Amino acid sequence: MLVPLAQVESGASASIVQFVGAGLLAVSSAIFSVYAFQNRRLDRLESQRSFWRYLVLLGVAGTTYGLSGVLRVASDARLLVALSHASLLFATVFLAFAMRELYYNSALAPPPEERRISLERLRRIETGFVVVILVELVVVLLIGQAGVAAFVKGVGSLAFAGYGVVFAERLESLTRGTSVDTLRRHLLPVLVSIGGIGVAGLAVFVGVRAPVVRGVESVFVVMVGAFLLTATIRLQQNVHGLSSP
């Protein structure tokens, strides 16, 4: 059966965009992780250590997602699909947790007795987020339910991104004018773009063709990589500030 030339060219273009986006994300995430680790090492505030640790993990998860995306251009093996889905969700969760950690450790945050949900209870809920990701990974690896896995990835990335955006927006009034606020402003577009990946992934369930969905996802992946690069510049500046006498 002959495949129309236009269809072949369209598939090749989509693969190129996917390869470039995934490669950009892998590189930018790796560099981001390095500078986040340097900030964690130099920052002497104990309350900030969890925040930096989550950013390091964000970079690791983003690098894994980018590398798996590069490999998926050549092969859509089940292991790569599972790794791609899980790493995207972990990247979203780690960034959301970083925003939450920053909010609760802010000097202007509500005291424990005035919080509607305690930090301990919130962390238990967040443990449930991680369990969802692990279950999704098992579903792909052992059962091979691609549709279920894609749905969990889409809903999960959108929900987790929304969770992080809520805390990022609350931080605006608490950290305005500080160096942390500048970093928050760089990371907020990353959360929004990751949520865009989730929305794009869900579009296939309402009749949008899979090649179109993959193309839109690739565009959002490029955006995540680009926004991480700008956030890395801020991390680099913060390293210079922390290391200066």
C-alpha positions as CSV (number, residue, x, y, z in Angstrom):
1,M,0.0,0.0,0.0
2,L,1.5,3.3,-1.0
3,V,1.6,6.2,1.5
4,P,0.8,9.7,0.1
5,L,3.9,11.9,0.0
6,A,2.2,14.6,1.9
7,Q,1.5,12.2,4.8
8,V,5.1,11.1,4.8
9,E,6.4,14.6,4.9
10,S,3.9,15.5,7.7
11,G,5.1,12.5,9.7
12,A,8.7,13.5,9.2
13,S,8.1,17.1,10.2
14,A,6.3,15.9,13.4
15,S,9.2,13.6,14.2
16,I,11.7,16.5,13.8
17,V,9.7,18.8,16.1
18,Q,9.4,16.0,18.6
19,F,13.2,15.3,18.4
20,V,14.2,19.0,18.7
21,G,11.7,19.6,21.6
22,A,12.7,16.5,23.5
23,G,16.4,17.2,23.0
24,L,16.0,20.8,24.1
25,L,14.1,19.8,27.2
26,A,16.7,17.1,28.1
27,V,19.6,19.6,27.8
28,S,17.9,22.5,29.6
29,S,16.6,20.2,32.4
30,A,20.1,18.8,33.0
31,I,21.6,22.3,33.2
32,F,18.8,23.4,35.5
33,S,19.4,20.5,37.8
34,V,23.1,21.3,38.1
35,Y,22.4,24.9,39.1
36,A,19.6,23.9,41.4
37,F,22.0,21.5,43.2
38,Q,24.6,24.3,43.5
39,N,22.0,26.6,45.1
40,R,21.1,23.8,47.5
41,R,24.7,23.3,48.4
42,L,25.4,27.1,48.9
43,D,22.1,28.1,50.6
44,R,22.6,28.0,54.4
45,L,18.9,28.4,55.2
46,E,17.7,25.0,56.4
47,S,14.1,25.9,55.5
48,Q,15.1,26.2,51.8
49,R,16.8,22.9,51.4
50,S,13.6,21.0,50.6
51,F,12.7,23.6,48.0
52,W,16.1,23.2,46.2
53,R,15.9,19.4,46.5
54,Y,12.6,19.4,44.6
55,L,14.1,21.6,41.9
56,V,17.0,19.2,41.5
57,L,14.5,16.3,41.2
58,L,12.5,18.4,38.7
59,G,15.6,18.7,36.5
60,V,16.3,15.0,36.8
61,A,12.8,14.1,35.8
62,G,12.8,16.6,33.0
63,T,16.0,15.2,31.6
64,T,14.6,11.7,31.7
65,Y,11.4,12.8,29.9
66,G,13.5,14.6,27.3
67,L,15.8,11.6,26.7
68,S,12.8,9.2,26.5
69,G,11.2,11.5,24.0
70,V,14.3,11.5,21.8
71,L,14.4,7.7,21.8
72,R,10.6,7.5,21.1
73,V,11.3,9.2,17.7
74,A,12.9,5.9,16.6
75,S,10.9,3.4,18.8
76,D,7.6,3.5,20.7
77,A,8.6,0.6,22.9
78,R,6.4,0.0,26.0
79,L,9.3,0.8,28.4
80,L,9.9,4.1,26.7
81,V,6.2,5.0,26.8
82,A,6.1,4.2,30.5
83,L,9.2,6.1,31.3
84,S,8.0,9.1,29.3
85,H,4.6,9.2,31.1
86,A,6.1,8.7,34.6
87,S,8.9,11.2,34.2
88,L,6.5,13.9,33.0
89,L,4.2,13.3,36.0
90,F,7.2,13.3,38.4
91,A,8.5,16.5,36.9
92,T,5.1,18.2,37.4
93,V,4.8,16.9,40.9
94,F,8.3,17.9,42.0
95,L,7.7,21.5,40.6
96,A,4.3,21.7,42.4
97,F,5.9,20.4,45.6
98,A,8.6,23.1,45.3
99,M,6.0,25.8,45.1
100,R,4.1,24.3,48.1
101,E,7.4,24.1,50.1
102,L,8.2,27.7,49.3
103,Y,4.8,28.9,50.3
104,Y,4.7,27.1,53.7
105,N,8.2,28.2,54.5
106,S,7.5,31.9,53.7
107,A,7.8,34.2,56.7
108,L,4.4,35.7,55.7
109,A,2.6,32.4,55.3
110,P,-0.3,31.7,57.7
111,P,0.7,30.2,61.0
112,P,0.0,26.4,61.5
113,E,-3.0,27.0,63.7
114,E,-4.7,29.2,61.0
115,R,-4.2,26.8,58.1
116,R,-7.2,25.0,56.7
117,I,-5.1,22.0,55.9
118,S,-2.0,21.1,57.9
119,L,1.3,20.6,56.2
120,E,1.5,17.0,57.4
121,R,-2.0,16.2,56.0
122,L,-1.0,17.9,52.7
123,R,2.1,15.8,52.4
124,R,0.0,12.6,52.9
125,I,-2.2,13.8,50.0
126,E,0.9,14.4,48.0
127,T,2.0,10.8,48.7
128,G,-1.2,9.8,47.0
129,F,0.0,11.7,43.9
130,V,3.2,9.7,43.8
131,V,1.2,6.4,44.2
132,V,-0.9,7.4,41.2
133,I,2.2,7.9,39.1
134,L,3.6,4.5,40.2
135,V,0.3,2.8,39.4
136,E,0.3,4.4,36.0
137,L,3.8,3.1,35.4
138,V,2.8,-0.4,36.3
139,V,-0.3,-0.2,34.0
140,V,1.9,0.6,31.0
141,L,4.7,-1.9,31.8
142,L,2.6,-4.9,32.8
143,I,-0.8,-4.5,31.4
144,G,-0.1,-2.4,28.3
145,Q,-3.3,-0.3,28.5
146,A,-2.1,2.6,26.4
147,G,-5.4,4.4,26.5
148,V,-5.7,4.3,30.3
149,A,-2.1,5.3,30.7
150,A,-2.5,8.3,28.3
151,F,-5.6,9.4,30.2
152,V,-3.8,9.2,33.5
153,K,-0.9,11.1,32.1
154,G,-3.1,13.9,30.7
155,V,-5.3,14.3,33.8
156,G,-2.4,13.9,36.1
157,S,-0.2,16.4,34.5
158,L,-3.0,18.9,34.3
159,A,-4.1,18.4,37.9
160,F,-0.6,18.5,39.4
161,A,0.2,21.6,37.3
162,G,-2.9,23.3,38.6
163,Y,-2.0,22.3,42.2
164,G,1.4,24.0,41.7
165,V,-0.1,27.1,40.1
166,V,-2.3,27.7,43.1
167,F,0.7,27.9,45.4
168,A,2.7,29.9,42.9
169,E,-0.1,32.5,42.7
170,R,-0.4,32.6,46.5
171,L,3.3,33.3,46.7
172,E,3.0,36.4,44.6
173,S,1.9,38.6,47.5
174,L,4.3,36.9,50.0
175,T,7.5,37.2,48.0
176,R,7.0,40.3,45.8
177,G,10.2,42.1,45.1
178,T,12.5,39.3,46.4
179,S,14.9,37.0,44.4
180,V,12.6,34.1,45.1
181,D,9.7,36.0,43.5
182,T,11.8,36.4,40.3
183,L,12.5,32.6,40.3
184,R,8.8,31.9,40.9
185,R,7.9,34.1,37.9
186,H,10.3,32.0,35.7
187,L,8.9,28.7,37.0
188,L,5.2,29.6,36.7
189,P,5.3,29.4,32.8
190,V,6.9,25.9,33.2
191,L,3.9,24.7,35.2
192,V,1.4,26.2,32.7
193,S,3.2,24.6,29.8
194,I,3.3,21.2,31.4
195,G,-0.5,21.6,32.0
196,G,-0.7,22.3,28.3
197,I,0.9,19.0,27.6
198,G,-1.8,17.4,29.7
199,V,-4.6,19.2,27.9
200,A,-3.1,18.3,24.5
201,G,-2.9,14.6,25.5
202,L,-6.5,14.5,26.5
203,A,-7.6,16.0,23.1
204,V,-7.3,12.6,21.5
205,F,-10.2,11.4,23.6
206,V,-12.5,14.0,22.0
207,G,-11.7,13.0,18.4
208,V,-8.6,15.0,17.6
209,R,-6.2,13.0,15.4
210,A,-3.2,11.5,17.2
211,P,-0.6,13.2,14.9
212,V,-2.1,16.6,15.7
213,V,-2.0,15.8,19.4
214,R,1.6,14.7,19.2
215,G,2.5,17.9,17.3
216,V,0.8,20.1,19.9
217,E,2.5,18.2,22.7
218,S,5.9,18.7,21.1
219,V,5.3,22.5,20.9
220,F,4.5,22.6,24.6
221,V,7.7,20.5,25.3
222,V,9.7,23.1,23.4
223,M,8.1,25.8,25.6
224,V,8.9,23.9,28.8
225,G,12.6,23.6,27.7
226,A,12.8,27.2,26.7
227,F,11.3,28.4,30.0
228,L,13.6,26.2,32.0
229,L,16.6,27.8,30.3
230,T,15.4,31.2,31.4
231,A,14.9,29.9,35.0
232,T,18.4,28.4,34.8
233,I,19.8,31.9,34.2
234,R,18.1,33.0,37.4
235,L,19.5,30.1,39.3
236,Q,23.0,30.9,37.9
237,Q,22.7,34.5,39.1
238,N,21.6,33.2,42.5
239,V,24.6,30.9,42.7
240,H,26.9,33.9,42.1
241,G,25.1,35.9,44.9
242,L,25.3,33.0,47.4
243,S,29.0,32.3,46.7
244,S,30.1,36.0,46.9
245,P,31.5,37.1,50.3
